[in-house]
Each structure stands twice: as C-alpha cells, then as structure tokens.
Amino acid sequence: MRTAARVTTLIGGVHQLVKAPIVLVRDRLNSHVSHAMCELIGQRAWLTVFLLPAHSPDLNPVERVRAHVKRGLADPRHQLPHCRSGGA
C-alpha cells in the first residue's frame, strides 16, 4: 500500500474514533508533500496540517531519536559480534 493510502486510512480511522477535528504536524519528507497528500488534505475540512520548516530537528523529536540510533549503530561497542567488520 502506498504511503498516501496508508495515511488516508490512518487519519480517517482516527477521525472516526475521536469524532473531532485533527491537527497534523508533518516534516517535509517527499511523500508528506506529494500531490496525493495535498489531495488528501484538501478533501477533509476537519484536517488541519502544519508543515515543519526545512532542517528543523529541534521541532521534530523523532529526528533526535533517529540521530541517537544512528550514533549507536555506528558505535562498534553496540554491534553484535557477527556484524563487526573483520570480526570472527
């Protein structure tokens, strides 16, 4: 299933569950600003969307988590023995 279809299903389900308007905050990932996503937003009066400014990890806590995970994966002390390059 494409990203727009999954998001449509998720947002529609949440809207039915909470029976209230939804405010969605998104980053500028290509799939988040696609034509399909713009159509999704335009067809739903109960959906308000705010786009985060480009390069704003301070406003997007997920970016901090990703950065932490990437640092951890790059640290050889946290890798499994069979994953270390040159390790036996």
trRosetta pair geometry for C-beta under 8 A, 3 or more apart (Angstrom, degrees):
i j d omega theta_ij theta_ji phi_ij phi_ji
1 5 4.8 -119 -179 89 97 124
1 6 5.2 118 116 -59 119 90
1 9 7.9 -14 169 1 151 140
2 5 4.7 89 60 9 81 105
2 6 7.1 -151 94 -6 40 88
2 36 7.3 -10 128 117 134 172
3 6 5.8 -59 -148 37 31 109
3 7 6.2 26 157 -16 67 108
3 31 4.2 13 84 -180 165 137
3 34 7.6 112 78 14 120 143
3 37 7.9 -28 113 -65 104 108
4 7 5.8 -56 -144 40 30 109
4 8 6.2 36 154 -24 64 106
4 31 7.3 -141 -48 -175 75 91
4 34 6.4 -100 -64 76 119 129
4 36 3.6 -51 -93 126 168 128
4 37 5.5 -131 -109 -64 100 66
4 40 6.1 -164 -164 -39 97 134
5 8 5.6 -50 -146 33 30 115
5 9 6.5 30 155 -17 63 105
6 9 5.8 -56 -152 37 30 111
6 10 6.2 27 153 -17 66 110
7 10 5.6 -56 -143 41 32 111
7 11 5.9 24 162 -13 69 110
7 37 6.9 11 76 -112 154 94
7 40 6.7 53 101 172 111 171
8 11 6.3 -58 -139 41 23 103
8 12 6.0 22 161 -16 61 114
8 40 5.4 -127 -88 -125 94 124
9 12 6.0 -60 -143 40 23 110
9 13 6.2 23 158 -19 61 111
10 13 5.9 -60 -149 36 26 110
10 14 6.4 23 156 -16 64 107
11 14 5.7 -53 -146 37 32 110
11 15 6.2 35 154 -21 65 106
11 22 6.3 -177 -159 89 93 165
11 24 7.0 -29 -112 -72 125 139
11 40 7.5 102 49 167 147 123
11 44 7.5 -21 131 -116 129 179
11 47 6.6 34 172 -107 135 132
12 15 5.7 -55 -147 35 30 113
12 16 6.5 28 155 -16 64 105
13 16 5.8 -55 -149 37 31 109
13 17 6.2 30 154 -20 65 109
14 17 5.6 -58 -147 38 31 113
14 18 6.1 4 166 3 70 110
14 22 6.2 82 107 -98 118 140
15 18 6.7 -65 -134 49 23 90
15 19 7.5 82 165 -85 54 25
15 20 7.6 -138 -144 60 60 43
15 22 5.7 -86 -84 -25 89 125
15 44 7.7 -122 -75 -160 163 131
15 46 6.1 103 -141 105 129 136
15 47 7.6 -65 -80 -70 134 93
16 19 7.1 13 -171 -69 27 67
18 22 7.5 113 61 -78 136 91
20 46 7.9 162 140 -172 31 119
21 46 4.5 -143 -113 -167 70 78
21 47 7.3 -167 -163 -71 77 27
21 48 6.7 40 165 -4 116 102
22 46 6.4 63 16 134 78 89
22 47 5.3 -10 66 -113 98 69
22 48 7.2 -173 94 31 50 69
23 48 4.8 -21 -110 73 72 104
23 49 7.8 166 -162 -85 52 29
23 50 7.1 17 -179 -2 95 105
24 47 6.5 2 0 -168 117 95
24 48 7.1 168 23 85 70 49
24 49 4.8 -21 70 -108 100 76
24 50 7.4 179 90 27 50 66
25 49 7.7 158 -88 -159 27 57
25 50 4.9 -17 -110 68 74 101
25 52 6.6 67 173 -50 93 93
26 29 7.6 -101 173 29 99 90
26 32 4.6 177 173 -173 130 133
26 33 7.8 165 120 -58 133 75
26 49 6.3 -8 8 -165 114 105
26 50 7.4 160 24 82 67 50
26 51 5.8 -33 73 -111 87 62
26 52 6.8 -135 98 2 37 88
27 32 6.3 111 73 41 58 166
27 51 7.6 73 -157 -162 15 70
27 52 4.9 -29 -107 44 58 124
27 56 8.0 -165 -125 57 92 92
27 60 5.5 28 -76 -100 117 153
27 63 7.9 117 -89 -53 150 112
28 32 6.5 -148 -144 76 18 120
28 33 5.7 7 -153 -28 67 134
28 51 6.1 62 -77 -172 84 112
28 52 6.8 -120 -24 69 83 79
28 54 5.5 -35 26 -91 152 76
29 32 4.4 84 61 2 84 112
29 33 7.4 162 77 2 43 87
30 33 6.6 -80 -150 48 27 89
30 34 6.6 55 152 -63 66 91
31 34 5.5 -18 -147 -21 38 123
31 37 7.1 114 157 -40 54 132
32 37 6.0 121 -173 -131 30 175
32 51 7.9 139 133 -120 118 95
33 37 6.4 -96 -114 68 9 136
33 38 7.4 37 -172 -52 50 97
33 51 7.2 48 -87 -117 110 135
34 37 4.8 98 55 6 76 100
34 38 7.1 -136 99 -4 42 86
35 38 5.7 -54 -150 35 33 112
35 39 6.5 35 151 -19 65 103
36 39 5.7 -53 -152 34 32 112
36 40 6.5 39 149 -24 64 104
37 40 5.3 -47 -149 31 37 118
37 41 6.5 35 154 -17 66 103
38 41 5.8 -54 -150 37 32 110
38 42 6.2 31 154 -19 65 111
39 42 5.7 -59 -144 40 30 111
39 43 6.3 25 160 -19 66 111
40 43 6.3 -67 -152 35 23 106
40 44 6.9 -5 161 1 60 117
40 47 7.9 -46 138 89 81 165
41 44 6.5 -83 -153 45 28 97
41 47 5.9 -129 -138 106 63 125
41 49 5.3 -52 -126 -5 133 140
44 47 3.9 42 107 8 119 118
52 56 5.1 -145 165 65 106 128
52 59 5.2 170 -142 101 117 128
52 60 5.7 15 -126 -56 173 111
53 56 4.5 91 70 -37 87 137
53 59 7.2 90 35 26 86 150
56 59 4.4 1 142 26 114 114
56 60 6.4 103 99 -5 79 99
57 60 5.7 -76 -138 56 40 93
57 63 3.7 -124 -136 110 93 147
57 64 6.5 127 168 -55 105 69
57 67 7.3 50 -162 -30 148 135
60 63 4.6 71 96 -7 103 110
60 64 7.9 170 101 -8 62 79
61 64 5.5 -46 -161 29 52 114
61 65 6.7 51 145 -18 73 99
62 65 5.5 -53 -154 36 41 113
62 66 6.3 42 149 -20 70 104
63 66 5.6 -51 -146 37 34 112
63 67 6.3 36 154 -20 65 105
64 67 5.7 -53 -147 36 31 112
64 68 6.4 33 153 -20 64 105
65 68 5.7 -55 -151 35 31 112
65 69 6.4 29 153 -17 66 106
66 69 5.8 -56 -147 38 31 110
66 70 6.2 31 155 -20 66 107
67 70 5.7 -53 -145 37 30 112
67 71 6.4 31 155 -19 64 104
68 71 5.9 -55 -150 35 30 109
68 72 6.3 28 152 -18 64 108
69 72 5.6 -57 -148 38 31 112
69 73 6.2 29 155 -18 67 107
70 73 5.8 -55 -144 38 30 109
70 74 6.3 28 156 -18 63 109
71 74 5.8 -60 -149 38 30 110
71 75 6.6 34 152 -28 64 105
72 75 5.7 -53 -151 25 33 113
72 78 5.1 -61 179 91 79 170
73 78 7.0 -95 -94 94 26 121
73 79 7.4 74 -160 -81 52 89
75 78 4.8 59 84 13 102 107
75 79 7.5 -173 94 -23 54 86
76 79 5.4 -49 -148 18 46 119
76 84 5.9 67 -153 -121 101 105
79 83 4.6 -127 178 86 107 115
79 84 5.3 133 101 -70 131 77
80 83 4.6 82 59 4 83 111
80 84 7.7 -142 89 -23 44 79
81 84 6.2 -44 -157 7 36 113
81 87 5.7 -146 -177 147 66 140
82 87 7.1 -146 -111 95 19 115
83 87 7.7 19 68 47 34 133
84 87 3.4 60 79 -13 110 138
